[in-house]
């Protein structure tokens, strides 16, 4: 119950560009992504390299709030090799119109919140019940699932040879894959999901 409440609290925090801790988190994401590259400001053309829509990444957090930045940061720090592969689009044959990495990350947070029924007062889905059991065992279950979701989404993207216009279709396939794995009998934690092995 406590962990669910903490997660719900995280979900309610809007990204506030005036808050120093939010600014620091954004800088931390930059340096986790580009350790050797100096950041020229919280509003800069550089952010487009990471796949934000414009010069000011704070405008892209509207969909999922501060938790989506926390998710990206967790992924970058915990599975840095996988994160770097994705941000640099190193694997597979890529479309000319690629998905923007950072914005995709915000969309994945939003998709997971919906999939797990986390914004409902009393969600009734079986996937939610399974996830809450995992959360009771591991406080970082949501962030771990996010990292898995990102690599699954990229894999689906490559298999479908998708273009930017098909991003939502790829997100639906990703959701279906995650739901299927979460409901497998032998999956008792995020680390047991077959797709967890995609992370390095």
ROSE-4610 file (N, C-alpha, C; in Angstrom, 1 decimal, always signed):
// ROSE-4610
residu = [X/X/X/X/X/X/X/X/X/X/X/X/X/X/X/X/X/X/X/X/X/X/X/X/X/X/X/X/X/X/X/X/X/X/X/X/X/X/X/X/X/X/X/X/X/X/X/X/X/X/X/X/X/X/X/X/X/X/X/X/X/X/X/X/X/X/X/X/X/X/X/X/X/X/X/X/X/X/X/X/X/X/X/X/X/X/X/X/X/X/X/X/X/X/X/X/X/X/X/X/X/X/X/X/X/X/X/X/X/X/X/X/X/X/X/X/X/X/X/X/X/X/X/X/X/X/X/X/X/X/X/X/X/X/X/X/X/X/X/X/X/X/X/X/X/X/X/X/X/X/X/X/X/X/X/X/X/X/X/X/X/X/X/X/X/X/X/X/X/X/X/X/X/X/X/X/X/X/X/X/X/X/X/X/X/X/X/X/X/X/X/X/X/X/X/X/X/X/X/X/X/X/X/X/X/X/X/X/X/X/X/X/X/X/X/X/X/X/X/X/X/X/X/X/X/X/X/X/X/X/X/X/X/X/X/X/X/X/X/X/X/X/X/X/X/X/X/X/X/X/X/X/X/X/X/X/X/X/X/X/X/X/X/X/X/X/X/X/X/X/X/X/X/X/X/X/X/X/X/X/X/X/X/X/X/X/X/X/X/X/X/X/X/X/X/X/X/X/X/X/X/X/X/X/X/X/X/X/X/X/X/X/X/X/X/X/X/X/X/X/X/X/X/X/X/X/X/X/X/X/X/X/X/X/X/X/X/X/X/X/X/X/X/X/X/X/X/X/X/X/X/X/X/X/X/X/X/X/X/X/X/X/X/X/X/X/X/X/X/X/X/X/X/X/X/X/X/X/X/X/X/X/X/X/X/X/X/X/X/X/X/X/X/X/X/X/X/X/X/X/X/X/X/X/X/X/X/X/X/X/X/X/X/X/X/X/X/X/X/X/X/X/X/X/X/X/X/X/X/X/X/X/X/X/X/X/X/X/X/X/X/X/X/X/X/X/X/X/X/X/X/X/X/X/X/X/X/X/X/X/X/X/X/X/X/X/X/X/X/X/X/X/X/X/X/X/X/X/X/X/X/X/X/X/X/X/X/X/X/X/X/X/X/X/X/X/X/X/X/X/X/X/X/X/X/X/X/X/X/X/X/X/X/X/X/X/X/X/X/X/X/X/X/X/X/X/X/X/X/X/X/X/X/X/X/X/X/X/X/X/X/X/X/X/X/X/X/X/X/X/X/X/X/X/X/X/X/X/X/X/X/X/X/X/X/X/X/X/X/X/X/X/X/X/X/X/X/X/X/X/X/X/X/X/X/X/X/X/X/X/X/X/X/X/X/X/X/X/X/X]
num = [1/1/1/2/2/2/3/3/3/4/4/4/5/5/5/6/6/6/7/7/7/8/8/8/9/9/9/10/10/10/11/11/11/12/12/12/13/13/13/14/14/14/15/15/15/16/16/16/17/17/17/18/18/18/19/19/19/20/20/20/21/21/21/22/22/22/23/23/23/24/24/24/25/25/25/26/26/26/27/27/27/28/28/28/29/29/29/30/30/30/31/31/31/32/32/32/33/33/33/34/34/34/35/35/35/36/36/36/37/37/37/38/38/38/39/39/39/40/40/40/41/41/41/42/42/42/43/43/43/44/44/44/45/45/45/46/46/46/47/47/47/48/48/48/49/49/49/50/50/50/51/51/51/52/52/52/53/53/53/54/54/54/55/55/55/56/56/56/57/57/57/58/58/58/59/59/59/60/60/60/61/61/61/62/62/62/63/63/63/64/64/64/65/65/65/66/66/66/67/67/67/68/68/68/69/69/69/70/70/70/71/71/71/72/72/72/73/73/73/74/74/74/75/75/75/76/76/76/77/77/77/78/78/78/79/79/79/80/80/80/81/81/81/82/82/82/83/83/83/84/84/84/85/85/85/86/86/86/87/87/87/88/88/88/89/89/89/90/90/90/91/91/91/92/92/92/93/93/93/94/94/94/95/95/95/96/96/96/97/97/97/98/98/98/99/99/99/100/100/100/101/101/101/102/102/102/103/103/103/104/104/104/105/105/105/106/106/106/107/107/107/108/108/108/109/109/109/110/110/110/111/111/111/112/112/112/113/113/113/114/114/114/115/115/115/116/116/116/117/117/117/118/118/118/119/119/119/120/120/120/121/121/121/122/122/122/123/123/123/124/124/124/125/125/125/126/126/126/127/127/127/128/128/128/129/129/129/130/130/130/131/131/131/132/132/132/133/133/133/134/134/134/135/135/135/136/136/136/137/137/137/138/138/138/139/139/139/140/140/140/141/141/141/142/142/142/143/143/143/144/144/144/145/145/145/146/146/146/147/147/147/148/148/148/149/149/149/150/150/150/151/151/151/152/152/152/153/153/153/154/154/154/155/155/155/156/156/156/157/157/157/158/158/158/159/159/159/160/160/160/161/161/161/162/162/162/163/163/163/164/164/164/165/165/165/166/166/166/167/167/167/168/168/168/169/169/169/170/170/170/171/171/171/172/172/172/173/173/173/174/174/174/175/175/175/176/176/176/177/177/177/178/178/178/179/179/179/180/180/180/181/181/181/182/182/182/183/183/183/184/184/184/185/185/185/186/186/186/187/187/187/188/188/188/189/189/189/190/190/190/191/191/191/192/192/192/193/193/193/194/194/194/195/195/195/196/196/196/197/197/197/198/198/198/199/199/199/200/200/200]
x = [+0.8/+0.0/+0.9/+1.9/+2.8/+3.5/+4.0/+4.8/+3.9/+2.6/+1.7/+1.4/+1.2/+1.0/+2.1/+3.4/+4.5/+4.6/+4.3/+4.3/+3.3/+2.1/+1.0/+1.4/+2.1/+2.5/+3.5/+4.5/+5.4/+4.7/+3.6/+2.9/+2.2/+1.9/+1.2/+2.0/+3.4/+4.3/+4.5/+4.1/+4.3/+5.8/+6.3/+7.7/+7.6/+8.4/+8.4/+9.8/+10.0/+11.3/+11.9/+11.0/+11.5/+12.1/+11.8/+12.3/+13.8/+14.6/+16.1/+16.3/+15.5/+15.7/+15.3/+14.3/+13.9/+15.0/+15.5/+16.6/+17.8/+18.1/+19.3/+19.1/+17.8/+17.5/+17.7/+17.2/+17.4/+18.8/+19.6/+21.1/+21.7/+21.3/+21.8/+21.5/+20.3/+20.0/+20.9/+21.2/+22.0/+23.4/+24.0/+25.3/+25.4/+24.3/+24.2/+24.2/+23.6/+23.5/+24.7/+25.2/+26.4/+27.5/+28.2/+29.1/+30.2/+30.6/+31.7/+31.3/+30.0/+29.5/+29.0/+29.5/+29.1/+27.7/+26.8/+25.4/+25.4/+24.8/+24.9/+23.7/+22.8/+21.7/+20.5/+19.5/+18.3/+17.4/+17.6/+17.0/+18.1/+18.2/+19.3/+18.9/+19.5/+19.3/+19.8/+20.7/+21.3/+20.3/+19.2/+18.3/+17.6/+17.6/+17.0/+17.8/+19.1/+19.9/+19.4/+18.9/+18.4/+16.9/+16.3/+15.0/+13.9/+14.2/+13.1/+12.6/+11.3/+10.7/+11.3/+11.7/+12.3/+13.5/+13.7/+14.9/+14.7/+13.4/+13.1/+12.4/+13.1/+12.5/+11.4/+11.3/+10.3/+8.9/+8.7/+7.4/+6.9/+7.9/+7.5/+7.0/+7.1/+6.8/+5.3/+4.5/+3.1/+2.4/+2.7/+1.9/+2.1/+3.3/+3.5/+4.2/+4.5/+5.1/+6.5/+6.9/+8.3/+8.7/+7.8/+8.1/+8.8/+8.4/+8.9/+10.4/+10.8/+12.2/+13.0/+12.3/+12.9/+13.1/+12.2/+12.3/+13.4/+13.6/+14.7/+16.0/+16.1/+17.3/+17.7/+16.6/+16.9/+17.4/+16.8/+17.2/+18.7/+19.0/+20.3/+21.4/+21.0/+22.0/+22.1/+21.0/+21.0/+21.4/+21.0/+21.3/+21.9/+23.1/+23.7/+24.0/+24.4/+24.8/+23.6/+22.5/+21.2/+20.8/+20.8/+20.4/+21.2/+22.5/+23.4/+23.1/+22.8/+22.5/+21.3/+20.3/+19.0/+19.1/+19.8/+19.8/+20.7/+21.6/+22.5/+21.9/+20.8/+20.2/+21.2/+22.0/+23.1/+22.7/+21.5/+21.1/+20.2/+20.4/+19.4/+19.4/+18.6/+18.4/+17.4/+17.7/+16.9/+16.1/+14.9/+14.1/+14.7/+14.4/+14.8/+14.1/+12.8/+12.0/+12.0/+13.0/+13.1/+12.2/+11.9/+11.2/+12.1/+11.7/+12.5/+12.7/+13.9/+14.2/+13.5/+13.8/+13.3/+11.8/+11.2/+9.7/+9.1/+9.8/+9.3/+9.3/+10.4/+10.5/+9.3/+8.9/+7.7/+6.5/+6.3/+5.2/+5.1/+6.3/+6.3/+5.8/+6.3/+5.8/+4.3/+3.7/+2.3/+1.5/+2.1/+1.5/+1.5/+2.6/+2.6/+1.6/+1.5/+0.5/-0.9/-1.2/-2.5/-2.7/-1.6/-1.7/-1.9/-1.2/-1.3/-2.4/-3.2/-4.4/-4.0/-2.9/-2.4/-3.1/-3.7/-4.4/-5.8/-6.3/-7.6/-7.6/-8.7/-8.7/-8.6/-9.5/-9.4/-9.4/-8.2/-8.1/-8.5/-9.1/-9.5/-8.8/-7.9/-7.2/-6.3/-6.2/-5.4/-3.9/-3.5/-2.1/-1.8/-2.7/-2.4/-2.2/-3.0/-2.9/-1.5/-1.1/+0.2/+1.3/+1.2/+2.3/+2.3/+1.2/+1.2/+1.9/+1.8/+2.5/+4.0/+4.4/+5.8/+6.3/+5.5/+5.9/+6.1/+5.2/+5.4/+6.7/+7.3/+8.6/+9.7/+9.5/+10.6/+10.1/+10.6/+10.1/+10.4/+11.4/+11.8/+11.1/+10.1/+9.4/+8.9/+8.4/+7.9/+9.0/+10.1/+11.3/+11.9/+12.0/+12.5/+11.6/+10.3/+9.4/+9.5/+9.7/+10.0/+11.2/+12.3/+13.5/+13.2/+12.5/+12.2/+11.3/+10.3/+9.4/+10.1/+11.1/+11.9/+12.6/+13.3/+14.0/+13.0/+11.9/+10.9/+10.3/+10.1/+9.5/+10.5/+11.8/+12.8/+12.9/+12.8/+12.9/+11.7/+10.5/+9.3/+9.4/+10.0/+10.2/+11.0/+12.1/+13.0/+12.4/+11.7/+11.1/+10.0/+9.3/+8.2/+8.8/+10.1/+10.7/+9.8/+9.5/+8.5/+9.1/+8.2/+8.5/+7.8/+8.1/+7.6/+6.1/+5.4/+4.0/+3.4/+4.2/+3.7/+4.0/+4.5/+4.9/+3.8/+2.6/+1.5/+1.2/+1.3/+1.1/+2.2/+3.4/+4.5/+4.3/+3.8/+3.5/+2.4/+1.4/+0.4/+0.9/+1.8/+2.4/+3.3/+4.0/+4.8/+4.0/+2.9/+2.0/+1.5/+1.1/+0.6/+1.6/+2.9/+4.0/+4.2/+4.2/+4.5/+3.4/+2.1/+1.0/+1.1/+1.4/+1.6/+2.6/+3.8/+4.9/+4.6/+3.9/+3.6/+2.6/+1.8/+0.8/+1.3/+2.6/+3.1/+3.3/+2.9/+3.0/+4.4/+5.4/+6.7/+7.3/+6.6/+7.1/+6.6/+7.5/+7.1/+7.7/+8.6/+9.2/+9.6/+9.9/+10.2/+11.4/+12.4/+13.6/+13.3/+12.1/+11.7/+11.1/+10.8/+10.2/+11.2/+10.8/+11.7/+12.4/+11.7/+12.3/+13.3/+13.4/+14.4/+15.8/+15.9/+17.2/+17.7/+16.8/+17.3/+18.1/+18.0/+18.7/+20.2/+21.1/+22.5/+22.9]
y = [-1.2/+0.0/+1.3/+1.3/+2.4/+2.6/+1.5/+1.7/+2.2/+1.7/+2.1/+3.6/+4.0/+5.4/+6.3/+5.8/+6.6/+6.7/+5.6/+5.6/+6.6/+6.5/+7.5/+8.9/+9.1/+10.5/+10.9/+10.1/+10.4/+10.8/+10.1/+10.3/+11.7/+12.2/+13.5/+14.7/+14.5/+15.7/+16.1/+17.4/+18.0/+18.4/+18.4/+18.9/+20.4/+21.0/+22.4/+23.0/+23.6/+24.1/+25.1/+25.7/+26.6/+25.9/+24.7/+23.9/+23.5/+23.8/+23.5/+22.0/+21.2/+19.7/+19.2/+19.8/+19.3/+19.7/+20.9/+21.4/+20.4/+20.1/+19.2/+17.8/+17.3/+16.0/+16.0/+17.2/+17.3/+17.4/+18.1/+18.1/+16.7/+16.0/+14.7/+13.8/+13.9/+13.1/+13.5/+14.7/+15.1/+14.5/+14.6/+14.1/+12.5/+11.9/+10.4/+10.0/+10.9/+10.5/+10.9/+12.1/+12.6/+13.0/+12.1/+12.4/+13.4/+13.4/+14.2/+15.5/+15.8/+17.0/+18.0/+19.2/+20.3/+20.7/+20.9/+21.4/+22.9/+23.5/+25.0/+25.7/+24.9/+25.5/+24.6/+24.9/+24.1/+24.4/+25.5/+25.7/+25.9/+24.9/+24.9/+24.0/+24.3/+23.4/+22.0/+21.9/+20.6/+19.5/+19.9/+18.9/+18.1/+18.8/+18.1/+16.8/+16.8/+15.6/+14.4/+14.6/+13.5/+13.1/+13.9/+13.5/+14.3/+15.5/+16.3/+17.1/+17.6/+18.2/+19.6/+20.3/+21.6/+21.9/+23.2/+23.6/+23.5/+23.4/+23.4/+22.0/+21.1/+19.8/+19.8/+20.9/+20.9/+20.9/+21.4/+21.4/+20.0/+19.0/+17.7/+16.8/+17.3/+16.4/+16.5/+17.3/+17.5/+16.2/+15.3/+14.0/+13.1/+13.1/+12.1/+12.7/+14.0/+14.6/+14.2/+14.6/+14.4/+12.9/+12.0/+10.6/+10.1/+10.7/+10.3/+10.7/+11.8/+12.1/+11.2/+10.9/+9.9/+8.5/+8.1/+6.8/+6.9/+7.9/+8.0/+8.0/+8.7/+8.8/+7.4/+6.7/+5.4/+4.4/+4.5/+3.6/+4.0/+5.3/+5.7/+5.3/+5.3/+5.0/+3.5/+2.8/+1.4/+0.4/+0.8/-0.1/+0.8/+1.4/+2.4/+1.9/+0.7/+0.1/+0.1/-0.5/-0.5/+0.9/+1.8/+3.2/+3.8/+3.7/+4.3/+3.7/+2.4/+1.8/+2.4/+2.6/+3.2/+4.6/+5.4/+6.8/+7.1/+6.3/+6.4/+5.7/+4.9/+4.1/+3.2/+2.4/+1.7/+0.3/-0.2/-1.5/-1.5/-2.4/-2.7/-1.6/-1.9/-1.0/+0.0/+1.3/+2.3/+3.0/+3.5/+4.2/+5.7/+6.3/+7.7/+8.6/+8.3/+9.0/+8.2/+8.4/+7.6/+8.2/+7.4/+7.9/+8.8/+10.0/+10.8/+10.1/+9.8/+9.0/+9.5/+10.8/+11.3/+11.3/+11.8/+11.9/+10.5/+9.5/+8.1/+7.7/+8.1/+7.7/+8.3/+9.5/+10.1/+9.3/+8.9/+8.2/+6.8/+6.2/+4.9/+5.0/+6.0/+6.2/+6.3/+7.1/+7.3/+6.0/+5.2/+3.9/+3.0/+2.9/+2.0/+2.4/+3.7/+4.2/+3.7/+3.8/+3.3/+1.8/+1.1/-0.3/-0.9/-0.3/-0.9/-0.2/+0.6/+1.2/+2.0/+2.6/+3.3/+4.6/+5.2/+6.5/+6.2/+4.9/+4.6/+4.5/+4.8/+4.6/+3.2/+2.4/+0.9/+0.2/+0.1/-0.6/-2.1/-2.7/-4.0/-5.0/-4.5/-5.4/-6.4/-7.6/-8.6/-8.2/-7.5/-7.1/-6.2/-5.3/-4.4/-5.2/-6.2/-7.0/-7.7/-8.2/-8.9/-7.9/-6.7/-5.7/-5.3/-5.1/-4.7/-5.7/-6.9/-8.0/-7.8/-7.5/-7.3/-6.0/-5.0/-3.8/-4.0/-4.9/-5.2/-5.9/-6.6/-7.2/-6.3/-5.3/-4.5/-3.1/-2.2/-0.8/-0.2/-0.7/-0.1/-0.9/-1.6/-2.5/-1.6/-0.4/+0.4/+0.9/+1.3/+1.8/+0.7/-0.5/-1.7/-2.0/-2.0/-2.3/-1.3/-0.1/+1.0/+0.7/+0.3/-0.1/-1.2/-2.2/-3.4/-2.9/-2.0/-1.5/-0.8/+0.0/+0.7/-0.2/-1.2/-2.1/-3.0/-3.3/-4.1/-3.2/-1.9/-1.0/-0.9/-0.7/-0.6/-1.8/-3.0/-4.3/-4.4/-4.0/-4.1/-3.1/-2.0/-0.9/-1.5/-2.1/-2.7/-3.8/-4.7/-5.9/-5.4/-4.4/-3.8/-3.0/-2.6/-1.7/-0.4/+0.1/+1.2/+2.5/+3.4/+4.8/+5.6/+6.9/+7.7/+7.7/+7.6/+7.6/+6.4/+5.3/+4.1/+3.9/+5.0/+4.9/+4.4/+4.9/+4.4/+3.0/+2.5/+1.0/+0.2/+0.7/+0.0/+0.0/+1.1/+1.2/+0.2/+0.0/-1.0/-2.4/-2.7/-4.0/-4.2/-3.1/-3.2/-3.5/-2.8/-3.0/-4.5/-5.0/-6.4/-7.4/-7.1/-8.0/-8.0/-6.8/-6.7/-7.3/-7.1/-7.7/-9.3/-9.8/-11.2/-11.8/-11.1/-11.6/-11.5/-10.4/-10.2/-11.3/-11.8/-12.8/-14.2/-14.4/-15.8/-16.3/-17.6/-18.3/-18.1/-18.3/-18.3/-17.0/-15.9/-14.5/-14.0/-13.9/-13.5/-12.1/-11.7/-10.3/-9.8/-8.5/-8.0/-8.7/-9.1/-9.8/-11.1/-11.7/-13.0/-12.9/-11.6/-11.5/-11.9/-12.6/-13.0/-11.8/-10.7/-9.5/-8.8/-9.1/-8.5/-8.8/-10.0/-10.4/-9.5/-8.6/-7.7/-6.6/-6.4/-5.3/-5.7/-4.8/-5.1/-4.1]
z = [+0.0/+0.0/+0.0/+0.9/+1.0/-0.4/-0.9/-2.2/-3.3/-3.3/-4.4/-4.2/-2.9/-2.6/-3.1/-2.8/-3.2/-4.7/-5.4/-6.9/-7.4/-6.8/-7.2/-7.0/-5.8/-5.5/-6.6/-7.0/-8.0/-9.3/-9.6/-10.9/-10.9/-9.7/-9.6/-9.7/-9.7/-9.7/-11.1/-11.4/-12.7/-12.8/-14.0/-14.2/-14.1/-13.2/-12.9/-13.2/-14.4/-14.7/-13.8/-12.8/-11.9/-10.6/-10.4/-9.3/-9.5/-8.5/-8.7/-8.8/-8.0/-8.1/-9.4/-10.1/-11.4/-12.4/-12.2/-13.1/-13.0/-11.8/-11.6/-12.2/-12.1/-12.7/-14.2/-14.8/-16.2/-16.6/-15.9/-16.1/-16.0/-14.9/-14.7/-15.8/-16.4/-17.6/-18.8/-19.0/-20.0/-19.9/-18.7/-18.5/-18.4/-18.1/-18.1/-19.6/-20.4/-21.9/-22.6/-22.4/-23.1/-22.1/-21.4/-20.4/-20.8/-22.0/-22.5/-23.2/-23.1/-23.9/-22.9/-23.0/-22.1/-22.5/-21.5/-21.8/-21.7/-22.7/-22.8/-22.2/-21.5/-20.9/-20.9/-20.0/-19.9/-21.1/-21.8/-23.0/-24.1/-25.0/-25.9/-27.1/-28.2/-29.4/-29.2/-28.2/-28.0/-27.6/-26.9/-26.4/-27.6/-28.8/-29.9/-30.3/-30.0/-30.2/-29.5/-28.3/-27.4/-27.8/-28.7/-29.2/-28.4/-27.9/-27.4/-28.6/-28.5/-29.7/-30.0/-29.0/-29.2/-28.4/-28.2/-27.4/-25.9/-25.5/-24.1/-23.8/-23.2/-22.9/-21.9/-21.1/-20.1/-20.7/-21.9/-22.5/-22.9/-23.0/-23.5/-22.3/-21.1/-19.9/-19.6/-20.3/-20.0/-19.9/-20.8/-20.9/-19.6/-19.1/-18.0/-16.7/-16.8/-15.6/-15.3/-14.0/-13.6/-13.5/-13.3/-13.2/-14.5/-15.7/-16.9/-17.0/-16.4/-16.3/-15.4/-14.3/-13.3/-14.0/-14.8/-15.5/-16.5/-17.2/-18.2/-17.5/-16.3/-15.6/-15.0/-14.5/-13.9/-15.0/-16.2/-17.3/-17.7/-17.8/-18.2/-17.2/-15.9/-14.9/-14.6/-14.7/-14.3/-15.4/-16.6/-17.8/-18.8/-18.5/-19.3/-20.7/-20.8/-22.2/-23.1/-22.6/-23.4/-23.7/-22.7/-22.9/-24.0/-24.0/-25.0/-26.4/-26.4/-27.7/-28.3/-27.5/-28.0/-28.3/-27.4/-27.7/-29.0/-29.2/-30.4/-31.6/-31.4/-32.4/-33.1/-32.3/-32.8/-33.4/-33.0/-33.5/-34.7/-35.6/-36.7/-37.7/-38.7/-39.9/-39.5/-39.5/-39.0/-40.1/-39.8/-40.8/-40.9/-42.0/-42.2/-41.1/-40.9/-39.9/-38.6/-37.8/-36.6/-35.5/-34.5/-33.3/-32.5/-32.0/-31.2/-29.8/-29.4/-28.3/-27.0/-26.6/-25.3/-25.3/-26.3/-26.4/-26.3/-27.0/-26.9/-25.4/-24.7/-23.3/-22.5/-22.7/-22.0/-22.4/-23.6/-24.1/-23.4/-23.2/-22.6/-21.1/-20.4/-19.0/-19.0/-19.9/-20.0/-20.3/-21.2/-21.6/-20.5/-19.7/-18.5/-17.4/-17.2/-16.2/-16.6/-17.9/-18.4/-18.3/-18.8/-18.8/-17.4/-16.4/-15.1/-14.3/-15.0/-14.3/-13.1/-13.1/-11.9/-11.5/-12.5/-12.2/-11.8/-11.8/-11.3/-9.8/-9.1/-7.6/-7.3/-7.9/-7.7/-9.0/-9.5/-10.8/-10.7/-11.7/-11.6/-12.5/-13.3/-14.2/-13.6/-14.2/-13.7/-13.7/-14.8/-15.0/-13.9/-13.5/-12.3/-11.1/-10.8/-9.6/-9.6/-10.7/-10.8/-10.6/-11.2/-11.0/-9.5/-8.8/-7.5/-6.6/-6.9/-6.2/-6.3/-7.6/-7.9/-7.1/-7.1/-6.4/-4.9/-4.4/-2.9/-2.6/-3.6/-3.5/-3.8/-4.7/-5.2/-5.5/-4.7/-4.8/-6.2/-6.9/-8.2/-9.4/-9.1/-10.1/-11.3/-11.0/-12.1/-13.0/-12.4/-13.2/-14.0/-13.4/-14.1/-15.3/-15.0/-16.1/-17.2/-16.9/-17.9/-18.7/-18.1/-18.9/-19.8/-19.3/-20.2/-21.4/-21.0/-22.1/-23.2/-22.8/-23.8/-24.8/-24.2/-25.2/-26.0/-25.4/-26.2/-27.3/-27.0/-28.0/-29.2/-28.8/-29.9/-30.7/-30.1/-30.8/-31.8/-31.3/-32.1/-33.3/-33.0/-34.0/-35.2/-34.8/-35.8/-36.6/-35.8/-36.5/-37.5/-37.1/-38.0/-39.1/-38.9/-39.9/-39.9/-38.7/-38.6/-39.0/-39.3/-39.4/-38.4/-38.2/-37.2/-37.1/-38.3/-38.3/-37.7/-37.5/-36.9/-35.5/-34.8/-33.5/-32.5/-32.7/-31.8/-32.0/-33.2/-33.4/-32.7/-32.8/-32.1/-30.6/-30.1/-28.7/-28.2/-29.1/-28.8/-28.8/-29.7/-29.8/-28.5/-28.1/-26.9/-25.7/-25.6/-24.4/-24.4/-25.6/-25.6/-25.2/-25.7/-25.3/-23.8/-23.2/-21.8/-21.0/-21.4/-20.7/-20.7/-21.9/-22.1/-21.1/-21.1/-20.2/-18.7/-18.4/-16.9/-16.4/-17.3/-16.9/-17.0/-17.4/-17.5/-16.0/-15.9/-14.6/-13.9/-14.7/-14.1/-13.8/-14.2/-14.0/-12.7/-11.7/-10.3/-10.1/-10.9/-10.7/-12.1/-12.2/-13.5/-14.1/-13.2/-13.7/-14.4/-14.1/-14.7/-16.0/-16.5/-17.8/-18.9/-19.9/-20.9/-21.5/-21.7/-22.3/-21.5/-20.2/-19.3/-19.8/-20.5/-21.0/-22.1/-22.7/-23.7/-23.1/-21.8/-21.2/-20.9/-21.1/-20.7/-19.6]
